[in-house]
Amino acid sequence: TTNTITKYKARLNLHGGKQEFGVNYYETYAPVITWFAIRLMIVFALVFGWCLCQVDFVLAYTQAPIEMDMYMELPDGIEPKGGSKATHVLKLLSNLYGQKQAGRVWNQYLVDKLLDAGFSQSLIDDCVFYRGSVIFIVYVDDGIFLGRSDEQLTRMIRMLQEMGLRIDDQGHPADYVGVNIKKLSDGSYVFSQLALIEAILKDLGMSSSHKIKRVPMSSSKYLHAHIASKPFYECDQFNFNYRSVIGKLNYLAQTSRPDIIFAVHQLARFSADPRKDHGVAMMYLGMYLNHTKLIGIKFKIQPDKGFECYADADFAGAFSKEHSDEDPVV
């Protein structure tokens, strides 16, 4: 999340593109944690005063055993004794990066280990586990433990290590799945993504721009198909991929910047056939992010606040009707 190198890695990867369905792989799906669950963990820690601990599973995929017999050609730099690369291959003994099913095999291996350790798997989110007062969430090989005390979490991590899992205890969460998590002196938490915003601005060609907007979207401009407008990719003023930027904006909006959700969703509706007007609106949003790149979503206890509910009043984007078909239900 800071665009700085923390460590270097070297891995032996399998060429998954050479695998054949039904021969050396079948299912490939592996679940990942939702951001709803991640935010809920932070809320629990905030409300109950519990402790958080982030962990990383070292070379996670390789910790799981191989799913089926699989062989690979000898990589460069390895010469067999008494033969040649043409007559020798390597038989895989463990799960390897590059396999089509590698993520699924690792996930199933981790789930089995957690169940053996006494954890129960959530029926709502496959990546949420709980045992007594300890909750664990995992995104591929990055996890967060929530518990009553640091000592309780340390004991839990040590128990899993003794069961054969190679785990790196990284302490209190700081950077999780591309999001910076900062705990302030008043106990509140802030999610921010400065590096992602700067990457978006770079894509838009606004890295050094000083132009700013104070709202994500123009209130006087209604976006629609704009069929009469010039196609986006025929406009010389735009030098970026519309869909690529939408993908980054969508992740930013879902994780740390709910203030841009409406603008992003409006722009995303026209990803199949963007026009000049949509490109202009995206640049407008970029100017807003340029002005607000340092802010994020803040989680803070406010005892004076009760239950508040906000209605989606955009009429499902059908502004020509401008009335609700149904009454709201809470």
NORTAMO-V323797 format. One line per field, one symbol per residue. ss: DSSP state (2 for helix, 1 for strand, 0 for the rest). phi: phi as a letter, one per 40 degrees, with the letter a starting at -180 (. if undefined). psi: psi as a letter, one per 40 degrees, with the letter a starting at -180 (. if undefined). A space follows every 50 residues. Layout:
ss = ???
phi = ???
psi = ???
This chain:
ss = 00000000000000022200100010000000002222222222222200 11111110022220100000111000000000000000111001000000 02222222222222220001100000011110011111100111111002 22222222222200001110000011001111100000111102222222 22200000000000000000000000000012220000000222222222 22222002222222222200000012222222222222222000001110 000000000000002220000000000000
phi = .bgbcbabbbbcbccccccbcgbbabcbcbcbccccccccdccdccccgc bbacbbccfddccccccadabacccdgbbccgaaccbbbbccbadbchcc cdcccccccccccccccgcbccccbcbbbaagcbbbbabgbbbbcbacac ccccccccccccchccbbcbgcdbbbfgbcbbccccgcbbcaaccccccc ccdcgbdbcbcbbcbcaccbbccacfdcccddcbcccbbacdcccdcccc ccccbbbccbdccccccccbccacbdcccccccccccccccbcccacbba cbdccccbbbccbcffgccccfaccbccbb
psi = eefihdiiihihiigdeeihhedeiciehhiiiidddddddddddddefi iihhihhhfddediiidihiiiihiiehhihfaiddeiihhheiiiidid edddddddddddddddeeiihiedheehiihbehihihgcehihihidid ddddddddddddeehhhhheahhdhhfehhhhhideeiihhigddddddd dddeffdeiehiieidiheehhhadfdeihideehdehfihddddddddd dddddegeeedddddddddfddgiiddddddddddddddddfdeiahhhh hgdehahhhhihfeffegeddfihdiiih.
